[in-house]
Structure formats: structure tokens, C-alpha cells
Amino acid sequence: MVLRHIARPLLASWFVASGVQAARKPAEHVQAARQGSGLVTTALGAEPLSEKQVTTLVRAHGVAVAAAGGMLALGKAPRTAAVALALLTVPLAVVNQPFGSSDGDREARAQRFVGNLGAIGAALIAGADTEGRPSLGWRVQQARAARATARAAKAAAKEG
């Protein structure tokens, strides 16, 4: 379908642009990433991450998002790329959630949060698109049914 060949690159463009921007200029994302990593390290009882570790984490996340977005745009393993993008966006939504926030940046965080939720939803829809082909679950179900039929026929042949 023509729409699929236009919509996937359009969706991927946002992910590629934000991933490249995070990889090239991580300083803009480090503050939010520090808050998110603080939540994780506290929950795990681990040492807090250093500034360099957080910056490296932001860059690596940016590269992963840009790579998965590029794969989606080019149509290379698009379902896998779309699901990866949805999973990579979840930490951003968690960090940007405005609930319980008392800082003056609440409105901007709410906008980023809603944008992240929209991106997750769009990526999940793209990940569920089977392009008219049967899903893996359907193929497994059909293979099991064929195997059961073959066993039943083999058992009937032995008896008769």
C-alpha cells in the first residue's frame, strides 16, 4: 500500500531527528536523564551514575533511537524497529511525566509527556502492521493444526 511507504518514513523522521539531536548534543537531555537514572539507581539500591555515565547513556539512547528510526524509514525489519522505538520511548515518557512535579517546568513536561505517549502509540500501531501477511501467531497456530492433523492421519493409518 502506498500509504504505508509514506507514513513509515514520516513517523520515523521524528525518531531519527530526536535521536540524532540527543547523540550530538546530549547536554540538553542530561538533566532529565539524571532524574530518570536517579529513580532507577535508587530503586535498585545502586550507586548514582556520574555525569559522564549519564551523558554516555543519553548518547547511546540517541543512537539506538536514530538507528531504529532509520530501519523503520527504510523498511528494514519495520515491525521490529517500530516495537523497539516504542520501548525506547517509554523511559522518556516516564522521565517527562508531570505528575507530582512542583517545578515551574510542569507545562513543558506535560507537553513532552503527551508527545511521548503519542509516539509510543504510533510506533505500536506501526509495529502491529503485518502488511497483509499472516502474523507469526497465526502461522504457529496453522503449523500446530497441520501437525495435529498429520498425527491423527498417521494414527488412523496404523489402526486401519
C-alpha positions in Angstrom: 0.0 0.0 0.0 1.3 3.4 -0.9 0.2 5.0 2.4 2.5 2.6 4.3 5.5 3.7 2.2 4.8 7.3 3.0 3.6 7.0 6.6 6.5 4.9 8.0 9.3 7.4 6.9 7.2 10.3 8.2 6.8 8.6 11.6 10.4 7.6 11.6 11.6 11.1 10.8 10.6 12.3 14.3 12.5 9.5 16.0 15.6 9.9 13.8 15.7 13.7 14.3 15.4 13.4 18.1 17.8 10.5 18.3 20.5 12.4 16.3 19.9 15.5 18.3 20.4 13.6 21.6 23.5 11.9 20.3 25.1 15.1 19.0 24.0 17.4 21.9 23.4 15.3 25.0 23.7 18.2 27.4 20.2 19.3 26.6 18.9 15.9 27.8 21.3 15.1 30.6 19.2 16.8 33.4 16.1 14.7 32.6 18.2 11.6 32.2 19.9 12.3 35.5 16.4 12.3 37.2 15.4 9.1 35.5 18.7 7.4 36.3 18.4 8.5 39.9 15.0 6.8 40.1 16.4 3.6 38.7 19.6 3.5 40.8 17.6 4.4 44.0 15.1 1.6 43.3 17.9 -0.9 42.6 20.0 0.3 45.6 22.9 1.1 43.3 25.4 4.0 43.3 24.2 7.1 41.4 25.6 7.5 37.9 28.3 10.0 37.2 27.8 12.9 34.9 30.0 11.2 32.2 28.0 7.9 32.6 24.7 9.8 32.2 26.0 11.6 29.1 27.1 8.4 27.6 23.7 6.8 28.4 22.0 9.7 26.6 24.2 9.4 23.6 23.7 5.6 23.4 20.0 6.0 23.7 20.0 8.7 21.0 22.0 6.4 18.6 19.6 3.5 19.3 16.6 5.6 18.6 18.1 7.1 15.4 19.1 3.6 14.2 15.7 2.0 14.9 14.1 5.1 13.2 16.3 4.7 10.2 15.4 1.0 9.9 11.7 1.9 10.1 12.1 4.6 7.5 14.0 2.2 5.1 11.5 -0.6 5.7 14.2 -2.9 7.1 12.5 -5.1 9.8 9.8 -2.4 10.2 7.8 -4.2 12.8 10.8 -4.9 15.0 12.1 -1.4 14.5 8.7 0.1 15.5 8.4 -2.0 18.6 12.0 -1.1 19.5 11.1 2.6 19.1 8.1 2.2 21.4 10.2 0.5 24.0 12.9 3.2 23.7 10.4 5.9 24.1 8.9 4.6 27.4 11.8 5.9 29.6 11.3 9.3 28.0 7.7 9.3 28.9 8.5 8.2 32.5 11.1 11.0 32.9 8.8 13.6 31.4 5.7 12.8 33.3 4.5 15.9 35.0 2.6 14.3 37.9 3.8 15.3 41.3 6.1 17.9 39.8 6.3 21.1 41.7 8.8 22.9 39.4 7.8 25.7 37.0 8.5 23.4 34.0 5.3 21.4 34.6 3.6 22.7 31.4 6.6 21.9 29.2 6.9 18.4 30.8 3.2 17.7 30.2 3.7 18.6 26.5 6.7 16.3 26.2 4.9 13.6 28.1 1.8 13.7 25.8 4.1 13.8 22.8 6.0 10.7 24.1 2.7 8.9 24.6 1.6 9.7 21.1 5.0 8.5 19.7 4.6 5.2 21.7 1.1 4.7 20.3 2.1 5.4 16.7 5.1 3.1 17.0 2.9 0.3 18.4 0.4 0.7 15.6 3.3 0.6 13.1 4.6 -2.5 14.9 1.3 -4.3 14.6 1.0 -3.7 10.8 1.5 -7.1 9.2 1.3 -5.6 5.7 -1.5 -8.0 4.8 0.6 -11.1 5.6 -0.4 -13.5 8.4 1.1 -12.8 11.8 3.5 -15.1 13.5 0.9 -16.2 15.9 -1.4 -17.2 13.1 1.4 -19.1 11.3 2.2 -21.0 14.5 -1.4 -21.9 15.1 -1.7 -23.2 11.5 1.5 -25.2 11.8 0.2 -26.8 15.0 -3.1 -27.7 13.4 -1.3 -29.2 10.4 0.9 -31.3 12.7 -2.1 -32.5 14.7 -3.9 -33.5 11.5 -0.8 -35.4 10.3 -0.6 -37.2 13.6 -4.3 -38.1 13.5 -3.9 -39.4 9.9 -0.8 -41.4 10.9 -2.6 -42.9 13.9 -5.6 -43.8 11.7 -3.4 -45.4 9.1 -1.8 -47.6 11.8 -5.2 -48.7 13.1 -6.6 -49.4 9.7 
